[in-house]
Amino acid sequence: MQEIMQFVSRHPILSIAWVALLGAVLFTTFKSLTSKVKVISRGEATRLINKEDAVVVDIRQRDDFRKGHIASALNVLPNEIKANNTGELDKHKAQPIIVVDGNGMSAQESANALLKAGFERVFVLKDGVAGWSGENLPLVRGK
């Protein structure tokens, strides 16, 4: 214990950074455990798409979407979701919704907005399209 106190007194900035990082990890973990939006693997996403007719919502920019997206995905931008301008997505409120972004980092906020808009089952694809193509799963170009 004395060694820890010595380290803290000699390196206060490192100690504060460590405590801040620990707090951030705990906050993120707690937030993900209490969230109604579940992060799913590519296998779970494939099962939802094939067995439960899940709708894939790709929130990337239009150019990125055209370069390659999951088959039959709808391209809805995050600002459209925030403005509750979901258009053709509204008719799928009872179906599972899988929100996909480029790398799995920014889809959570859009997924939460969809939950608030009345969508019943909303999921986020882990690692996004990058993880999907990384496992050589098919992507469709164009549209």
CYANA upper distance limits for C-alpha pairs under 8 A (distance plus 0.5 A):
  1 MET  CA      5 MET  CA      6.94
  2 GLN  CA      6 GLN  CA      6.67
  3 GLU  CA      7 PHE  CA      6.66
  4 ILE  CA      8 VAL  CA      6.67
  5 MET  CA      9 SER  CA      6.66
  6 GLN  CA     10 ARG  CA      6.68
  7 PHE  CA     11 HIS  CA      6.35
  8 VAL  CA     12 PRO  CA      5.82
  8 VAL  CA     14 LEU  CA      8.43
  8 VAL  CA     15 SER  CA      6.24
 11 HIS  CA     15 SER  CA      6.73
 12 PRO  CA     16 ILE  CA      6.59
 13 ILE  CA     17 ALA  CA      6.61
 14 LEU  CA     18 TRP  CA      6.58
 15 SER  CA     19 VAL  CA      6.76
 16 ILE  CA     20 ALA  CA      6.60
 17 ALA  CA     21 LEU  CA      6.61
 18 TRP  CA     22 LEU  CA      6.63
 19 VAL  CA     23 GLY  CA      6.62
 20 ALA  CA     24 ALA  CA      6.66
 21 LEU  CA     25 VAL  CA      6.65
 22 LEU  CA     26 LEU  CA      6.68
 23 GLY  CA     27 PHE  CA      6.52
 24 ALA  CA     28 THR  CA      6.53
 25 VAL  CA     29 THR  CA      6.53
 26 LEU  CA     30 PHE  CA      6.55
 27 PHE  CA     31 LYS  CA      6.49
 28 THR  CA     32 SER  CA      6.62
 29 THR  CA     33 LEU  CA      6.69
 30 PHE  CA     34 THR  CA      6.77
 31 LYS  CA     35 SER  CA      6.52
 36 LYS  CA    122 VAL  CA      8.48
 37 VAL  CA    108 GLN  CA      8.01
 37 VAL  CA    111 ALA  CA      7.24
 37 VAL  CA    112 ASN  CA      7.27
 37 VAL  CA    115 LEU  CA      8.47
 37 VAL  CA    121 ARG  CA      8.31
 37 VAL  CA    122 VAL  CA      6.18
 37 VAL  CA    123 PHE  CA      5.86
 37 VAL  CA    124 VAL  CA      7.48
 38 LYS  CA    122 VAL  CA      7.75
 38 LYS  CA    123 PHE  CA      5.55
 38 LYS  CA    124 VAL  CA      6.79
 39 VAL  CA    123 PHE  CA      6.29
 39 VAL  CA    124 VAL  CA      5.20
 39 VAL  CA    125 LEU  CA      6.37
 39 VAL  CA    126 LYS  CA      6.31
 40 ILE  CA     44 GLU  CA      6.44
 40 ILE  CA     45 ALA  CA      7.00
 40 ILE  CA    123 PHE  CA      7.09
 40 ILE  CA    124 VAL  CA      6.58
 40 ILE  CA    125 LEU  CA      5.76
 40 ILE  CA    126 LYS  CA      6.18
 41 SER  CA     45 ALA  CA      6.71
 41 SER  CA    125 LEU  CA      6.66
 41 SER  CA    126 LYS  CA      6.00
 42 ARG  CA     46 THR  CA      6.60
 42 ARG  CA    125 LEU  CA      7.25
 42 ARG  CA    126 LYS  CA      7.61
 42 ARG  CA    131 GLY  CA      8.39
 42 ARG  CA    132 TRP  CA      7.06
 43 GLY  CA     47 ARG  CA      6.77
 44 GLU  CA     48 LEU  CA      6.67
 45 ALA  CA     49 ILE  CA      6.61
 45 ALA  CA     98 ILE  CA      7.80
 45 ALA  CA    125 LEU  CA      7.49
 46 THR  CA     50 ASN  CA      6.55
 47 ARG  CA     51 LYS  CA      6.13
 47 ARG  CA     52 GLU  CA      7.94
 48 LEU  CA     52 GLU  CA      5.49
 48 LEU  CA     53 ASP  CA      6.88
 48 LEU  CA     54 ALA  CA      5.90
 48 LEU  CA     96 PRO  CA      7.81
 49 ILE  CA     53 ASP  CA      5.36
 49 ILE  CA     54 ALA  CA      4.95
 49 ILE  CA     55 VAL  CA      7.43
 49 ILE  CA     56 VAL  CA      8.44
 50 ASN  CA     54 ALA  CA      8.03
 52 GLU  CA     95 GLN  CA      8.02
 52 GLU  CA     96 PRO  CA      7.77
 53 ASP  CA     95 GLN  CA      7.48
 53 ASP  CA     96 PRO  CA      7.88
 54 ALA  CA     95 GLN  CA      6.33
 54 ALA  CA     96 PRO  CA      5.14
 54 ALA  CA     97 ILE  CA      6.17
 54 ALA  CA     98 ILE  CA      7.39
 55 VAL  CA     72 SER  CA      8.43
 55 VAL  CA     73 ALA  CA      7.31
 55 VAL  CA     74 LEU  CA      8.20
 55 VAL  CA     92 HIS  CA      7.93
 55 VAL  CA     95 GLN  CA      7.48
 55 VAL  CA     96 PRO  CA      6.78
 55 VAL  CA     97 ILE  CA      5.43
 55 VAL  CA     98 ILE  CA      6.63
 56 VAL  CA     70 ILE  CA      7.98
 56 VAL  CA     72 SER  CA      7.75
 56 VAL  CA     73 ALA  CA      5.18
 56 VAL  CA     74 LEU  CA      6.74
 56 VAL  CA     97 ILE  CA      6.46
 56 VAL  CA     98 ILE  CA      5.25
 56 VAL  CA     99 VAL  CA      6.57
 56 VAL  CA    100 VAL  CA      7.51
 57 VAL  CA     73 ALA  CA      6.11
 57 VAL  CA     74 LEU  CA      5.41
 57 VAL  CA     75 ASN  CA      6.46
 57 VAL  CA     76 VAL  CA      6.97
 57 VAL  CA     97 ILE  CA      7.41
 57 VAL  CA     98 ILE  CA      6.45
 57 VAL  CA     99 VAL  CA      5.32
 57 VAL  CA    100 VAL  CA      6.46
 58 ASP  CA     65 PHE  CA      7.82
 58 ASP  CA     69 HIS  CA      8.00
 58 ASP  CA     73 ALA  CA      6.71
 58 ASP  CA     74 LEU  CA      6.40
 58 ASP  CA     75 ASN  CA      5.36
 58 ASP  CA     76 VAL  CA      6.74
 58 ASP  CA     77 LEU  CA      8.24
 58 ASP  CA     99 VAL  CA      6.55
 58 ASP  CA    100 VAL  CA      5.23
 58 ASP  CA    101 ASP  CA      6.37
 59 ILE  CA     75 ASN  CA      6.41
 59 ILE  CA     76 VAL  CA      5.76
 59 ILE  CA     77 LEU  CA      5.29
 59 ILE  CA     78 PRO  CA      6.35
 59 ILE  CA     99 VAL  CA      7.62
 59 ILE  CA    100 VAL  CA      6.67
 59 ILE  CA    101 ASP  CA      5.91
 59 ILE  CA    107 ALA  CA      7.87
 60 ARG  CA     64 ASP  CA      6.70
 60 ARG  CA     65 PHE  CA      6.58
 60 ARG  CA     75 ASN  CA      7.74
 60 ARG  CA     76 VAL  CA      8.27
 60 ARG  CA     77 LEU  CA      6.97
 60 ARG  CA    100 VAL  CA      8.33
 60 ARG  CA    101 ASP  CA      6.00
 60 ARG  CA    102 GLY  CA      6.94
 61 GLN  CA     65 PHE  CA      6.68
 61 GLN  CA     77 LEU  CA      7.19
 62 ARG  CA     66 ARG  CA      6.69
 62 ARG  CA     75 ASN  CA      7.67
 63 ASP  CA     67 LYS  CA      6.91
 64 ASP  CA     68 GLY  CA      7.32
 65 PHE  CA     69 HIS  CA      6.05
 65 PHE  CA     75 ASN  CA      7.49
 65 PHE  CA    141 ARG  CA      8.37
 65 PHE  CA    142 GLY  CA      8.28
 66 ARG  CA    141 ARG  CA      5.99
 66 ARG  CA    142 GLY  CA      4.94
 66 ARG  CA    143 LYS  CA      6.48
 67 LYS  CA    141 ARG  CA      5.85
 67 LYS  CA    142 GLY  CA      6.91
 68 GLY  CA    139 LEU  CA      5.79
 68 GLY  CA    140 VAL  CA      5.71
 68 GLY  CA    141 ARG  CA      5.00
 68 GLY  CA    142 GLY  CA      7.60
 69 HIS  CA     73 ALA  CA      7.26
 69 HIS  CA    129 VAL  CA      7.67
 69 HIS  CA    139 LEU  CA      5.49
 69 HIS  CA    140 VAL  CA      5.75
 69 HIS  CA    141 ARG  CA      7.02
 70 ILE  CA    129 VAL  CA      8.23
 70 ILE  CA    138 PRO  CA      7.34
 70 ILE  CA    139 LEU  CA      5.46
 70 ILE  CA    140 VAL  CA      6.54
 71 ALA  CA    138 PRO  CA      8.11
 71 ALA  CA    139 LEU  CA      6.83
 71 ALA  CA    140 VAL  CA      6.11
 74 LEU  CA     89 LEU  CA      8.38
 76 VAL  CA     80 GLU  CA      7.05
 76 VAL  CA     81 ILE  CA      7.54
 76 VAL  CA     86 THR  CA      7.51
 77 LEU  CA     81 ILE  CA      7.04
 78 PRO  CA     82 LYS  CA      6.72
 78 PRO  CA    110 SER  CA      6.36
 79 ASN  CA     83 ALA  CA      6.63
 80 GLU  CA     84 ASN  CA      6.66
 80 GLU  CA     85 ASN  CA      5.47
 80 GLU  CA     86 THR  CA      6.85
 81 ILE  CA     85 ASN  CA      6.25
 81 ILE  CA     86 THR  CA      6.28
 81 ILE  CA    110 SER  CA      6.97
 81 ILE  CA    113 ALA  CA      7.16
 81 ILE  CA    114 LEU  CA      7.38
 82 LYS  CA    110 SER  CA      7.67
 82 LYS  CA    113 ALA  CA      6.72
 84 ASN  CA    117 ALA  CA      7.42
 86 THR  CA     90 ASP  CA      6.64
 89 LEU  CA     93 LYS  CA      7.87
 92 HIS  CA    119 PHE  CA      8.46
 93 LYS  CA    118 GLY  CA      7.39
 93 LYS  CA    119 PHE  CA      5.11
 93 LYS  CA    120 GLU  CA      6.77
 94 ALA  CA    119 PHE  CA      7.09
 94 ALA  CA    120 GLU  CA      6.33
 94 ALA  CA    121 ARG  CA      7.84
 95 GLN  CA    120 GLU  CA      7.90
 95 GLN  CA    121 ARG  CA      7.37
 96 PRO  CA    120 GLU  CA      7.80
 96 PRO  CA    121 ARG  CA      5.37
 96 PRO  CA    122 VAL  CA      6.45
 96 PRO  CA    123 PHE  CA      7.98
 97 ILE  CA    119 PHE  CA      8.31
 97 ILE  CA    121 ARG  CA      6.64
 97 ILE  CA    122 VAL  CA      5.24
 97 ILE  CA    123 PHE  CA      6.53
 98 ILE  CA    122 VAL  CA      6.51
 98 ILE  CA    123 PHE  CA      5.23
 98 ILE  CA    124 VAL  CA      5.99
 98 ILE  CA    125 LEU  CA      6.93
 99 VAL  CA    107 ALA  CA      6.64
 99 VAL  CA    110 SER  CA      8.08
 99 VAL  CA    111 ALA  CA      6.73
 99 VAL  CA    122 VAL  CA      7.83
 99 VAL  CA    123 PHE  CA      6.58
 99 VAL  CA    124 VAL  CA      5.32
 99 VAL  CA    125 LEU  CA      6.79
100 VAL  CA    104 GLY  CA      7.39
100 VAL  CA    107 ALA  CA      6.70
100 VAL  CA    124 VAL  CA      6.71
100 VAL  CA    125 LEU  CA      6.05
100 VAL  CA    128 GLY  CA      5.69
100 VAL  CA    129 VAL  CA      7.16
101 ASP  CA    105 MET  CA      7.89
101 ASP  CA    106 SER  CA      7.08
101 ASP  CA    107 ALA  CA      6.17
101 ASP  CA    125 LEU  CA      8.46
101 ASP  CA    128 GLY  CA      5.50
101 ASP  CA    129 VAL  CA      6.78
102 GLY  CA    127 ASP  CA      8.03
102 GLY  CA    128 GLY  CA      5.60
102 GLY  CA    129 VAL  CA      5.63
102 GLY  CA    130 ALA  CA      6.46
103 ASN  CA    126 LYS  CA      8.26
103 ASN  CA    127 ASP  CA      5.09
103 ASN  CA    128 GLY  CA      4.85
103 ASN  CA    129 VAL  CA      6.64
103 ASN  CA    130 ALA  CA      5.90
103 ASN  CA    131 GLY  CA      7.47
104 GLY  CA    124 VAL  CA      7.95
104 GLY  CA    125 LEU  CA      6.95
104 GLY  CA    126 LYS  CA      5.82
104 GLY  CA    127 ASP  CA      4.60
104 GLY  CA    128 GLY  CA      4.77
104 GLY  CA    129 VAL  CA      8.26
105 MET  CA    127 ASP  CA      7.85
105 MET  CA    128 GLY  CA      8.37
106 SER  CA    110 SER  CA      8.21
107 ALA  CA    111 ALA  CA      6.62
107 ALA  CA    124 VAL  CA      6.87
108 GLN  CA    112 ASN  CA      6.68
108 GLN  CA    124 VAL  CA      7.09
109 GLU  CA    113 ALA  CA      6.83
110 SER  CA    114 LEU  CA      6.79
111 ALA  CA    115 LEU  CA      6.88
111 ALA  CA    122 VAL  CA      6.73
111 ALA  CA    123 PHE  CA      7.42
111 ALA  CA    124 VAL  CA      7.41
112 ASN  CA    116 LYS  CA      6.85
113 ALA  CA    117 ALA  CA      6.69
114 LEU  CA    118 GLY  CA      7.10
114 LEU  CA    119 PHE  CA      6.22
114 LEU  CA    122 VAL  CA      7.81
115 LEU  CA    119 PHE  CA      5.47
115 LEU  CA    120 GLU  CA      7.02
115 LEU  CA    121 ARG  CA      8.05
115 LEU  CA    122 VAL  CA      7.09
124 VAL  CA    128 GLY  CA      8.49
126 LYS  CA    131 GLY  CA      7.76
127 ASP  CA    131 GLY  CA      5.23
127 ASP  CA    132 TRP  CA      7.90
128 GLY  CA    132 TRP  CA      6.93
129 VAL  CA    133 SER  CA      6.56
130 ALA  CA    134 GLY  CA      6.37
131 GLY  CA    135 GLU  CA      6.93
132 TRP  CA    136 ASN  CA      7.33
132 TRP  CA    137 LEU  CA      6.19
132 TRP  CA    138 PRO  CA      8.46
133 SER  CA    137 LEU  CA      5.85
133 SER  CA    138 PRO  CA      7.42
133 SER  CA    139 LEU  CA      7.60
